[in-house]
C-alpha cells in the first residue's frame, strides 16, 4: 500500500524548513490537518508490511553501499553484520529505508534520525555537565515521514526481544510501550508552548528518581550503576585506553584493524599529505563553531591521528580519532573525525537543503538533540586520492552510557522502549508539528497496535535478509574477515 496525496506540502517544505508548514496556521487548523490525514491513510494501515515483487536483492544493496567504503574494511563490516540478526539490522539502515519508502505515510514531516534503533538512544553529557538521555546517531538524518523513525525503533525492539528468547506477547508489550509513549508524549507536546517543547529534556538523575518507586530493587540499582558508569566514560578513560607513552609524548597505540595510527597506514609523501589534510580539518573546522567554542578549541594542539573502526553500520567509512593536548599530557581532548556520506534516506526523499553532508548531519543533530556536544562541527576536504569528502567532528567520548539489550528482562525491555518512544516524540516535536501528529494519532491505541504488527513482520524480513547475507558469505559472493578481531 502507498499513500495518496496528503493535505501537507512535501518536497518544497522539506527543502526550505519544516516550520514553514505551520507558521501561519492556528492550533485548530493544524489539528484539523492531522485528523484529515486519517481519511487518506488510516492508522491501521501502518501495520502492513509485505516485501512484494520488485524488492531489491538485499545483498546487492549492501554491496552498492560498500563501493564508497574502504575496501580493506568491508569484510569486517560483513563479519560484524553476520554475528546476529540484531547486528545485521544495525548495519542495514539502507535496506529498511528502501522498504519504508513502500509503506503508507500520513504526509506529516519531521526531522528524522534515520536510524532510530534502540541502541541509538543513550546517556550523554550536556554542556552544563548534566547527564541526559537522548538520541545519539544522526548519520542518516533528513526531513521525512515521522512514521519511519517509529517503525525502525519498533522493529529493533522485536529483534532484540527475539535475541533474548522472549515470546511474542513480551515483544508486543515492549512495542506497545514504545508506541504508546510516543503517542502519549506527542499529545503532551501538542498542548505545550513552543518554547516549552524546545526546552524539554530528560536528565538521568531525575529519571532515576522517578523510576525508583516503579522498579524493583535490583533494577533500580542497575539504573544507578548505569548513570555512574556513564560519567566514567569520559575523555580520560578513552585517553588511557587508546594511547601509550612514547619518547615524543602520548600517541595512539596500534591495534589493527580497529585502531591504526596514521604513521602505520602510509609511508613517505603520502603519509605526510594525509597527515596535513587531517591537521587542516581539525584546525579549520572551528569556523563552524561559535566564537567561544572556537577559542576553546584553539587552546589545544593536535599531536596524533589514527583510523578507528566504529559501530556496525559505519564500518568502512573513513573515521579518524584525533588526539589534542592542552596544558600537558594530563589535559587531553579526543575528537572523532567521521566521514559523512549521503543519507540512506536520500534516494527516497527530497534532496537535503545542505550542500555538505557533514553540515547535514550537524544540523540534524542540533535540531533533534536537547543538548549537544560543544565541539560538534563539520568540514569538507579533498582527499589524497583527489576525491572531495565531507566530515563531521565531535568528541569521542563524553559521559556516554549505552544500553545492553542482552541484559534486559521483559520488564526492562518494555521500560526502555517506553523511554525511547518518549524521547523520539520530543525530538520530532522540536522540528515537526506535534499538534498535527497528536491529532492524527488520537487518544486510542489504534496506531500502537498497528505498529506491533509491522514490527513483527519486519523482524521476519530482517531474518530473511540476514540469512541471505550468510548464504552470500557461504558461497563466496562476499568476503568476510577471517581470523580478525572484530571488536
C-alpha positions as CSV (number, residue, x, y, z in Angstrom):
1,X,0.0,0.0,0.0
2,X,1.3,3.5,-0.8
3,X,0.0,6.8,0.5
4,X,-2.2,9.1,-1.6
5,X,-1.9,12.8,-1.8
6,X,-2.0,14.3,1.8
7,X,-3.1,17.7,3.0
8,X,0.5,18.5,3.8
9,X,3.0,20.2,1.5
10,X,6.0,17.9,1.0
11,X,9.1,18.5,-1.2
12,X,9.4,22.2,-1.0
13,X,8.7,22.5,2.7
14,X,11.3,19.8,3.4
15,X,13.9,21.8,1.5
16,X,13.1,25.2,2.9
17,X,12.5,24.3,6.5
18,X,9.8,22.2,8.3
19,X,8.5,25.1,10.4
20,X,7.2,26.8,7.2
21,X,4.3,24.3,7.2
22,X,2.8,25.5,10.5
23,X,4.0,29.1,10.8
24,X,0.7,30.7,9.7
25,X,-1.8,28.2,11.0
26,X,-3.8,28.1,14.2
27,X,-3.8,25.1,16.5
28,X,-7.3,24.2,15.4
29,X,-6.2,24.3,11.7
30,X,-3.1,22.2,12.5
31,X,-5.2,19.6,14.4
32,X,-7.8,19.5,11.5
33,X,-5.0,18.7,9.1
34,X,-3.8,15.8,11.3
35,X,-7.3,14.4,11.6
36,X,-7.9,14.8,7.8
37,X,-4.8,12.7,7.2
38,X,-6.5,9.7,8.8
39,X,-9.0,9.6,6.0
40,X,-6.2,9.3,3.5
41,X,-4.1,6.9,5.5
42,X,-5.9,5.1,8.3
43,X,-3.9,4.3,11.4
44,X,-4.4,0.6,11.0
45,X,-2.6,0.8,7.6
46,X,0.7,1.3,9.3
47,X,0.6,-2.3,10.4
48,X,1.0,-3.5,6.8
49,X,4.3,-4.8,5.5
50,X,4.9,-7.1,2.6
51,X,8.2,-7.4,0.7
52,X,6.3,-7.6,-2.5
53,X,7.5,-8.0,-6.1
54,X,10.3,-5.8,-7.2
55,X,12.1,-5.7,-3.9
56,X,15.8,-5.3,-4.4
57,X,18.2,-8.1,-3.6
58,X,19.4,-7.1,-0.1
59,X,23.0,-8.3,-0.7
60,X,23.1,-6.2,-3.9
61,X,22.1,-3.1,-1.9
62,X,24.8,-3.8,0.7
63,X,27.4,-4.3,-2.0
64,X,26.4,-1.0,-3.6
65,X,26.9,0.8,-0.3
66,X,30.3,-0.9,0.2
67,X,31.7,0.6,-3.0
68,X,32.0,4.0,-1.3
69,X,33.8,2.5,1.7
70,X,37.4,1.5,2.4
71,X,37.7,-1.9,0.6
72,X,40.1,-3.4,3.2
73,X,37.4,-2.8,5.9
74,X,34.3,-4.0,4.0
75,X,34.9,-7.7,5.0
76,X,35.0,-6.6,8.6
77,X,31.6,-4.9,8.1
78,X,30.1,-8.1,6.8
79,X,31.6,-10.1,9.6
80,X,30.0,-7.9,12.2
81,X,26.6,-7.9,10.5
82,X,26.7,-11.7,10.3
83,X,27.1,-12.1,14.1
84,X,23.4,-11.9,14.8
85,X,20.1,-10.6,13.2
86,X,20.3,-7.6,15.6
87,X,23.8,-6.7,14.5
88,X,22.7,-7.1,10.9
89,X,19.8,-4.8,11.5
90,X,22.1,-2.1,12.8
91,X,24.1,-2.2,9.6
92,X,21.1,-2.5,7.3
93,X,19.6,1.0,7.5
94,X,19.7,1.3,3.8
95,X,17.6,-1.8,3.3
96,X,15.0,-0.6,5.7
97,X,14.9,2.8,4.1
98,X,14.1,1.2,0.8
99,X,11.3,-0.9,2.4
100,X,9.9,2.1,4.4
101,X,9.6,4.1,1.1
102,X,7.0,1.5,0.0
103,X,4.8,1.8,3.1
104,X,1.9,4.2,3.9
105,X,2.7,7.6,5.3
106,X,0.5,10.3,6.8
107,X,2.2,13.1,5.0
108,X,3.3,14.9,8.2
109,X,7.1,15.5,8.2
110,X,9.7,15.9,10.9
111,X,13.5,15.9,11.1
112,X,14.2,12.2,11.0
113,X,17.1,10.5,12.9
114,X,17.0,8.0,10.1
115,X,18.4,5.2,12.2
116,X,16.4,5.2,15.4
117,X,17.1,1.7,16.6
118,X,17.2,1.2,20.4
119,X,21.0,1.3,20.7
120,X,21.0,4.9,19.3
121,X,19.3,6.1,22.4
122,X,21.7,6.6,25.3
123,X,23.1,8.7,28.1
124,X,25.0,11.7,27.0
125,X,26.6,14.8,28.6
126,X,25.2,18.3,28.2
127,X,27.5,21.3,28.0
128,X,26.4,22.1,31.6
129,X,27.7,18.7,32.7
130,X,24.3,17.2,33.3
131,X,23.8,13.6,32.2
132,X,20.9,13.4,29.7
133,X,19.0,10.6,27.9
134,X,18.8,11.4,24.2
135,X,19.2,10.2,20.6
136,X,22.8,9.9,19.6
137,X,23.5,8.9,15.9
138,X,22.5,11.2,13.1
139,X,24.5,9.9,10.1
140,X,21.3,9.3,8.2
141,X,19.3,12.4,9.3
142,X,16.9,14.0,6.8
143,X,13.4,15.6,7.0
144,X,10.8,12.9,6.2
145,X,7.8,11.0,7.5
146,X,7.8,10.7,11.3
147,X,6.5,7.1,11.0
148,X,9.8,5.9,9.6
149,X,11.7,6.5,12.8
150,X,8.9,5.0,14.9
151,X,8.9,1.8,12.8
152,X,12.7,1.4,12.9
153,X,12.6,1.7,16.7
154,X,9.7,-0.8,17.0
155,X,11.4,-3.3,14.7
156,X,14.6,-3.1,16.8
157,X,12.7,-3.9,20.0
158,X,11.2,-7.0,18.4
159,X,14.6,-8.1,17.0
160,X,16.3,-7.6,20.4
161,X,13.4,-9.4,22.1
162,X,13.8,-12.4,19.8
163,X,17.5,-12.5,20.5
164,X,16.7,-12.7,24.2
165,X,14.3,-15.5,23.7
166,X,11.2,-13.5,24.6
167,X,7.8,-14.7,23.4
168,X,5.6,-12.8,21.1
169,X,3.4,-11.4,23.9
170,X,6.5,-10.0,25.6
171,X,7.8,-8.4,22.4
172,X,4.4,-7.0,21.7
173,X,4.3,-5.4,25.2
174,X,7.6,-3.7,24.5
175,X,6.5,-2.3,21.2
176,X,3.1,-1.2,22.7
177,X,5.1,0.6,25.4
178,X,7.3,2.5,22.9
179,X,4.4,3.4,20.5
180,X,2.1,4.3,23.4
181,X,4.8,6.6,24.9
182,X,5.4,8.2,21.6
183,X,1.7,8.9,21.2
184,X,1.1,10.0,24.8
185,X,4.1,12.4,24.9
186,X,3.3,13.8,21.5
187,X,-0.2,14.7,22.9
188,X,1.6,16.4,25.8
189,X,3.9,18.3,23.5
190,X,0.9,19.4,21.4
191,X,-0.5,21.1,24.5
192,X,2.8,22.9,25.4
193,X,4.0,26.3,24.3
194,X,6.7,26.3,21.5
195,X,9.5,27.2,23.9
196,X,8.4,24.6,26.5
197,X,8.7,21.9,23.8
198,X,12.2,23.2,22.9
199,X,13.4,23.2,26.5
200,X,12.0,19.7,27.2
201,X,14.7,17.1,28.1
202,X,15.3,14.1,30.3
203,X,18.1,14.2,32.9
204,X,19.4,10.9,34.1
205,X,19.2,11.8,37.8
206,X,15.6,12.8,37.5
207,X,14.8,9.7,35.6
208,X,16.4,7.5,38.2
209,X,14.4,9.2,41.0
210,X,11.1,8.9,39.0
211,X,11.7,5.2,38.4
212,X,12.8,4.4,41.9
213,X,9.3,3.5,43.1
214,X,8.3,1.8,39.9
215,X,11.3,-0.5,39.7
216,X,12.2,-3.5,41.9
217,X,15.3,-3.0,44.0
218,X,17.7,-4.9,41.7
219,X,16.6,-2.9,38.6
220,X,16.8,0.4,40.4
221,X,20.4,-0.4,41.4
222,X,21.2,-1.2,37.8
223,X,19.9,2.2,36.7
224,X,22.0,3.9,39.4
225,X,25.1,1.9,38.3
226,X,24.5,2.8,34.6
227,X,24.5,6.5,35.4
228,X,27.7,6.2,37.4
229,X,29.4,4.3,34.6
230,X,28.3,6.8,32.0
231,X,30.0,9.6,33.9
232,X,33.2,7.4,33.9
233,X,33.2,7.1,30.2
234,X,34.9,10.3,29.5
235,X,38.0,11.6,27.6
236,X,40.4,10.4,30.4
237,X,39.1,6.9,30.1
238,X,39.3,6.9,26.3
239,X,42.8,8.5,26.5
240,X,44.0,5.7,28.8
241,X,42.5,3.0,26.6
242,X,43.7,4.3,23.2
243,X,47.1,5.8,23.8
244,X,50.5,4.9,25.1
245,X,53.5,6.9,26.3
246,X,56.3,7.3,23.8
247,X,59.5,9.4,23.8
248,X,57.6,12.0,21.8
249,X,54.8,12.0,24.4
250,X,51.3,10.4,24.3
251,X,50.5,8.7,21.0
252,X,47.8,6.4,19.8
253,X,48.6,2.7,20.3
254,X,48.4,0.3,17.4
255,X,45.5,-2.2,17.4
256,X,44.8,-3.2,13.8
257,X,42.4,-3.3,12.2
258,X,40.3,-1.5,14.9
259,X,42.8,1.3,15.6
260,X,45.7,2.2,13.2
261,X,47.8,5.3,13.7
262,X,48.4,7.3,10.6
263,X,52.2,6.6,10.8
264,X,51.4,3.0,10.1
265,X,48.8,3.4,7.3
266,X,51.1,5.1,4.8
267,X,54.7,6.0,4.2
268,X,56.7,8.9,2.9
269,X,55.0,11.7,1.0
270,X,51.5,10.0,1.1
271,X,51.7,9.8,4.9
272,X,52.7,13.5,5.1
273,X,49.9,14.6,2.7
274,X,47.3,12.6,4.7
275,X,48.6,14.0,8.0
276,X,48.5,17.5,6.6
277,X,44.9,17.1,5.4
278,X,43.7,15.7,8.7
279,X,45.5,18.5,10.6
280,X,43.8,21.0,8.3
281,X,40.4,19.5,9.1
282,X,40.9,19.9,12.9
283,X,42.4,23.3,12.5
284,X,39.8,24.7,10.1
285,X,36.6,23.1,11.3
286,X,36.5,25.6,14.2
287,X,35.0,28.0,11.7
288,X,31.7,26.1,12.1
289,X,31.7,26.6,15.9
290,X,30.6,29.6,17.8
291,X,33.3,32.1,18.8
292,X,33.5,30.9,22.4
293,X,33.9,27.2,21.4
294,X,36.4,28.1,18.6
295,X,38.5,29.9,21.2
296,X,38.4,26.8,23.5
297,X,39.4,24.5,20.6
298,X,42.4,26.7,19.8
299,X,43.7,26.1,23.4
300,X,44.6,22.6,22.2
301,X,47.2,21.4,19.8
302,X,47.0,18.3,17.6
303,X,49.6,15.7,18.3
304,X,48.4,12.4,16.7
305,X,45.7,10.9,14.4
306,X,44.6,7.3,13.9
307,X,42.0,5.5,11.9
308,X,39.4,3.9,14.1
309,X,36.7,1.3,13.3
310,X,33.3,2.3,14.9
311,X,29.9,0.8,15.2
312,X,28.4,-1.7,12.7
313,X,26.7,0.5,10.0
314,X,29.7,2.8,9.9
315,X,32.4,0.2,9.3
316,X,34.3,1.0,6.2
317,X,33.7,4.7,6.2
318,X,36.6,7.0,6.8
319,X,36.7,7.6,10.6
320,X,39.6,9.1,12.4
321,X,40.4,9.9,16.0
322,X,42.5,13.0,16.8
323,X,44.5,13.4,20.0
324,X,44.9,17.0,21.1
325,X,46.7,18.2,24.2
326,X,46.0,21.4,26.2
327,X,48.3,22.3,29.2
328,X,50.1,19.0,29.0
329,X,49.8,15.2,28.8
330,X,47.2,15.2,31.5
331,X,44.9,17.6,29.6
332,X,43.7,15.5,26.6
333,X,40.9,16.2,24.1
334,X,39.9,13.3,21.8
335,X,37.9,14.2,18.7
336,X,36.2,11.9,16.3
337,X,36.5,13.0,12.6
338,X,33.9,10.9,10.9
339,X,33.1,10.8,7.2
340,X,29.5,11.9,6.3
341,X,28.2,10.1,3.3
342,X,24.9,10.6,1.6
343,X,22.0,9.6,3.9
344,X,20.4,6.2,3.1
345,X,17.1,8.1,3.0
346,X,18.2,10.4,0.3
347,X,17.1,8.1,-2.5
348,X,13.6,8.2,-1.2
349,X,13.2,11.8,-0.1
350,X,13.7,15.3,-1.5
351,X,17.3,16.4,-1.6
352,X,18.9,17.9,1.5
353,X,18.9,21.7,1.8
354,X,22.6,21.4,2.8
355,X,25.3,21.0,0.2
356,X,27.7,19.5,2.7
357,X,26.8,16.1,4.1
358,X,28.7,17.0,7.3
359,X,26.6,20.1,7.7
360,X,23.5,18.0,7.1
361,X,24.5,15.7,10.0
362,X,25.4,18.5,12.4
363,X,22.2,20.5,11.6
364,X,20.0,17.5,12.1
365,X,21.7,16.6,15.4
366,X,21.4,20.2,16.7
367,X,17.7,20.2,15.8
368,X,16.8,16.9,17.4
369,X,19.0,16.7,20.5
370,X,18.0,18.6,23.6
371,X,21.7,19.4,24.3
372,X,24.6,18.7,22.0
373,X,28.4,18.3,22.0
374,X,30.2,21.7,22.3
375,X,32.8,20.6,19.7
376,X,30.2,19.4,17.1
377,X,31.1,20.8,13.7
378,X,31.9,19.9,10.1
379,X,34.4,20.3,7.3
380,X,34.9,19.4,3.6
381,X,38.2,18.3,2.3
382,X,39.9,16.9,-0.9
383,X,41.4,13.6,-0.1
384,X,44.8,12.4,-1.2
385,X,43.0,10.3,-3.8
386,X,41.5,13.5,-5.3
387,X,38.0,12.8,-4.0
388,X,36.1,15.5,-2.2
389,X,34.6,14.2,1.1
390,X,32.6,15.7,3.9
391,X,33.3,15.0,7.6
392,X,31.7,15.9,10.9
393,X,33.6,16.3,14.1
394,X,32.6,15.7,17.7
395,X,34.1,14.4,21.0
396,X,35.0,10.7,21.0
397,X,33.6,10.0,24.5
398,X,31.8,12.4,26.8
399,X,29.8,10.6,29.5
400,X,28.3,8.0,27.3
401,X,26.1,5.3,28.6
402,X,24.9,2.5,26.3
403,X,22.1,0.0,26.8
404,X,22.8,-3.7,26.6
405,X,19.7,-5.4,25.3
406,X,21.0,-8.8,26.1
407,X,20.9,-8.0,29.8
408,X,17.3,-6.8,29.7
409,X,14.5,-8.9,31.1
410,X,10.9,-8.5,29.7
411,X,10.1,-5.6,32.1
412,X,13.4,-3.9,31.3
413,X,12.8,-4.1,27.5
414,X,9.4,-2.5,27.8
415,X,10.6,0.2,30.1
416,X,13.5,1.0,27.8
417,X,11.0,1.0,24.8
418,X,8.8,3.5,26.7
419,X,11.8,5.8,27.4
420,X,12.9,5.7,23.7
421,X,9.4,6.4,22.5
422,X,9.0,9.4,24.7
423,X,12.5,10.7,23.7
424,X,11.7,10.2,20.0
425,X,8.5,12.2,20.4
426,X,10.4,15.1,22.0
427,X,12.9,15.1,19.1
428,X,10.2,15.0,16.5
429,X,8.2,17.7,18.2
430,X,11.1,20.1,18.0
431,X,11.1,20.1,14.2
432,X,7.7,19.0,13.2
433,X,4.1,19.7,14.1
434,X,3.2,18.0,17.4
435,X,-0.4,19.3,17.1
436,X,-1.0,17.6,13.7
437,X,0.8,14.4,14.7
438,X,-1.1,14.1,18.0
439,X,-4.4,14.7,16.2
440,X,-3.5,12.0,13.7
441,X,-2.6,9.5,16.4
442,X,-5.6,10.3,18.6
443,X,-6.2,9.1,22.2
444,X,-6.8,5.5,21.4
445,X,-4.2,2.8,20.7
446,X,-5.1,2.0,17.0
447,X,-1.7,3.2,15.8
448,X,0.2,1.4,18.6
449,X,-1.5,-1.9,17.7
450,X,-0.7,-1.4,14.0
451,X,3.0,-0.8,14.8
452,X,3.2,-4.2,16.7
453,X,2.1,-6.0,13.5
454,X,4.6,-4.1,11.4
455,X,7.5,-4.7,13.8
456,X,6.9,-8.5,13.9
457,X,6.6,-8.6,10.1
458,X,9.7,-6.6,9.6
459,X,11.7,-8.7,12.1
460,X,10.8,-11.6,9.8
461,X,12.2,-9.7,6.8
462,X,15.3,-8.8,8.7
463,X,15.9,-12.5,9.5
464,X,15.5,-13.4,5.8
465,X,18.0,-10.7,4.8
466,X,20.4,-11.8,7.4
467,X,20.2,-15.4,6.1
468,X,20.7,-14.1,2.5
469,X,24.0,-12.4,3.6
470,X,25.1,-15.6,5.4
471,X,24.4,-17.5,2.1
472,X,26.4,-14.9,0.2
473,X,29.3,-15.5,2.6
474,X,29.0,-19.3,2.3
475,X,29.1,-19.3,-1.5
476,X,31.9,-16.7,-1.7
477,X,29.9,-14.0,-3.2
478,X,31.1,-11.7,-0.4
479,X,34.3,-11.8,1.6
480,X,34.4,-11.7,5.4
481,X,37.2,-11.0,7.8
482,X,38.7,-14.3,8.8
483,X,40.8,-14.6,11.9
484,X,40.5,-10.9,12.7
485,X,39.3,-9.4,16.0
486,X,36.1,-7.6,15.1
487,X,35.7,-5.5,18.4
